[in-house]
Amino acid sequence: MTKHRDFGSGASTQAPEEITFTLHGEDFTCLPEIQGAVLLDMVGADGENAARSAGAITEFFGKVLEDDSATRFKALVNSKDRFVSIETLGEIVGWIIEEYTNRPEKQPEA
């Protein structure tokens, strides 16, 4: 007997909401939807392999930001006079992932 399941178009049924953020006074706009594989790539980038994690973060912004925002963001994070820490980049990535998945992680209790 054959087992089969049709997953349709594989797209979300929810209308995407605009995702934007501000950094150093500049507004950046994310694509309304991204491939699930982009999120899986970020999950696979563990903190134990710094080079892989750094590369995954750089690729992530290139894949989630609209073209104009991606160009400006790359210029910003490579600027010699406006600095963005790795902690801030991590916070932004975490927030964007939460927005795409619509499942924010439970914050630790203080």
C-alpha positions as CSV (number, residue, x, y, z in Angstrom):
1,M,0.0,0.0,0.0
2,T,1.3,3.5,-0.9
3,K,1.3,6.3,1.6
4,H,0.9,9.7,0.2
5,R,0.2,13.2,1.5
6,D,-0.3,16.4,-0.6
7,F,1.2,19.5,1.1
8,G,-0.4,21.9,-1.4
9,S,1.7,24.9,-2.3
10,G,3.6,24.7,1.0
11,A,2.8,28.4,1.6
12,S,1.4,29.9,4.8
13,T,-2.3,30.6,4.8
14,Q,-1.8,33.8,6.9
15,A,-1.4,37.2,5.3
16,P,2.1,38.3,6.0
17,E,2.6,41.4,8.2
18,E,5.3,43.9,7.4
19,I,8.4,43.4,9.5
20,T,10.7,46.4,10.0
21,F,13.3,47.5,12.5
22,T,15.5,50.6,13.2
23,L,19.2,50.5,13.8
24,H,21.4,53.6,14.0
25,G,18.4,55.8,13.0
26,E,17.9,53.8,9.8
27,D,14.7,51.8,9.1
28,F,15.1,48.4,7.5
29,T,12.3,46.3,5.9
30,C,12.2,42.5,5.8
31,L,10.6,40.5,3.1
32,P,6.9,39.7,4.0
33,E,7.7,36.0,3.8
34,I,10.8,33.8,3.6
35,Q,11.7,30.3,2.8
36,G,11.4,27.9,5.7
37,A,14.9,26.6,4.8
38,V,16.3,30.1,5.8
39,L,15.0,29.6,9.3
40,L,16.3,26.0,9.4
41,D,19.7,27.3,8.4
42,M,19.7,29.6,11.4
43,V,18.6,26.9,13.8
44,G,21.5,24.7,12.5
45,A,24.0,27.5,13.2
46,D,25.0,26.6,16.7
47,G,27.1,28.8,19.0
48,E,29.9,26.2,19.2
49,N,31.1,26.9,15.6
50,A,31.7,30.7,15.6
51,A,32.7,30.8,11.9
52,R,29.5,29.0,10.8
53,S,27.4,31.1,13.1
54,A,28.9,34.3,11.8
55,G,28.4,33.2,8.2
56,A,24.8,32.2,8.9
57,I,24.0,35.6,10.4
58,T,25.5,37.4,7.4
59,E,23.6,35.2,5.0
60,F,20.4,35.5,7.0
61,F,20.2,39.3,6.6
62,G,20.9,39.0,2.9
63,K,18.0,36.6,2.6
64,V,15.4,38.3,4.8
65,L,15.9,42.0,4.0
66,E,14.4,43.7,0.9
67,D,17.1,44.6,-1.6
68,D,17.5,48.3,-0.7
69,S,17.5,47.5,3.0
70,A,20.0,44.7,2.5
71,T,22.4,47.0,0.7
72,R,22.1,49.7,3.4
73,F,22.4,47.2,6.2
74,K,25.5,45.7,4.8
75,A,27.0,49.2,4.5
76,L,26.0,50.0,8.1
77,V,27.5,46.8,9.6
78,N,30.7,47.4,7.6
79,S,31.0,51.1,8.5
80,K,34.1,52.4,10.1
81,D,32.3,54.9,12.3
82,R,28.9,53.3,13.2
83,F,29.4,50.1,15.2
84,V,27.0,47.2,15.7
85,S,27.9,44.6,18.2
86,I,27.5,40.9,17.7
87,E,25.1,40.9,20.6
88,T,22.9,43.5,18.8
89,L,23.0,41.4,15.6
90,G,22.0,38.4,17.6
91,E,19.1,40.3,19.2
92,I,17.9,41.4,15.8
93,V,18.1,37.9,14.3
94,G,16.2,36.5,17.3
95,W,13.5,39.1,17.0
96,I,13.1,38.6,13.2
97,I,12.9,34.8,13.6
98,E,10.2,35.3,16.3
99,E,8.2,37.6,14.0
100,Y,8.4,35.1,11.1
101,T,7.5,32.1,13.2
102,N,5.0,34.1,15.3
103,R,6.1,32.1,18.3
104,P,8.3,34.2,20.6
105,E,10.3,32.2,23.0
106,K,9.3,32.5,26.7
107,Q,11.6,35.0,28.4
108,P,13.4,33.8,31.5
109,E,11.9,34.9,34.7
110,A,13.9,37.5,36.6
